[in-house]
Amino acid sequence: MNASVAIQTLPETANDEELIRIVDEVIDYIKSTGLNYYVGPFETAIEGDYDELMDIVKECQHIAVRAGAPSVAAYIKVSYKPEGDVLTIEKKVTKHHQ
């Protein structure tokens, strides 16, 4: 696993309920990829191959628009190590959730 990303998808919506519904659709898509992920209150972290993760980040925006958002913004963090492994979600957060 040479990369991890954290993505915060921010669809334009009329109210909080609509925002949550659209973000939930994006998270459902992330779950469907089969990659390791961690949902936090502000962003979702995903681990995998760099190119695959970049495709997922792109698709998250399309999903939000197809779900009804007229526009979407996203904050994305990327950790990439082409010749090795990046720190895993487990190593970063498990000790804090025991």
C-alpha positions in Angstrom: 0.0 0.0 0.0 1.8 3.0 -1.3 -0.7 5.7 -0.6 -3.5 7.0 1.7 -5.9 9.8 1.2 -8.2 11.7 3.4 -11.2 13.2 1.6 -13.8 15.6 2.9 -16.7 16.0 0.4 -18.7 19.2 0.8 -21.8 19.2 -1.5 -23.8 22.4 -1.9 -27.2 21.7 -0.2 -30.2 23.5 1.1 -30.0 21.9 4.5 -28.1 19.6 6.8 -30.3 16.5 6.1 -29.6 16.8 2.4 -25.9 17.2 3.1 -25.8 14.1 5.3 -27.7 12.1 2.7 -25.3 13.0 -0.1 -22.2 12.5 2.0 -23.6 9.1 3.0 -23.9 8.1 -0.6 -20.2 9.1 -1.1 -19.2 7.0 1.9 -21.3 4.0 0.6 -19.3 4.2 -2.6 -16.0 4.3 -0.7 -17.2 1.2 1.3 -18.0 -0.6 -2.0 -14.4 -0.3 -3.2 -13.2 -2.9 -0.8 -10.3 -0.8 0.3 -9.5 -0.2 4.0 -11.1 3.1 5.1 -11.9 5.0 8.3 -14.8 7.4 8.6 -14.2 10.3 10.9 -16.5 13.3 11.7 -14.9 15.6 9.1 -13.2 13.3 6.6 -12.8 9.7 5.4 -9.3 8.1 5.1 -8.7 5.4 2.5 -5.6 3.3 1.9 -4.5 1.7 -1.3 -2.6 2.1 -4.6 -2.1 5.8 -5.5 -3.7 5.6 -8.9 -6.7 3.7 -7.7 -7.2 6.3 -4.9 -7.0 9.2 -7.3 -9.8 7.5 -9.4 -11.8 7.1 -6.2 -11.4 10.8 -5.2 -12.6 11.8 -8.7 -15.6 9.5 -8.5 -16.6 10.9 -5.1 -17.2 14.3 -6.7 -19.3 12.7 -9.5 -21.4 10.7 -7.0 -22.2 13.9 -5.0 -23.4 15.6 -8.1 -25.4 12.6 -9.3 -27.0 12.5 -5.8 -28.4 16.0 -6.4 -25.7 18.5 -5.4 -25.5 21.3 -7.9 -21.8 21.7 -7.0 -19.3 20.1 -4.7 -16.1 21.1 -3.0 -13.5 18.7 -1.5 -10.5 18.9 0.8 -8.1 16.1 0.0 -4.9 15.1 1.8 -2.5 12.6 0.2 0.3 10.6 1.5 2.3 8.8 -1.2 5.4 6.7 -1.0 6.1 5.2 -4.4 8.9 2.9 -3.2 7.4 1.7 0.0 4.4 1.6 2.4 2.8 4.6 4.0 1.7 4.5 7.7 -1.6 2.6 8.0 -4.8 3.8 9.5 -4.4 1.1 12.1 -1.0 2.3 13.2 -2.2 5.9 13.4 -5.5 5.6 15.3 -6.1 2.1 16.8 -4.4 3.0 20.1 -6.8 5.9 20.5 -9.9 3.7 20.2 -9.3 1.0 22.8 
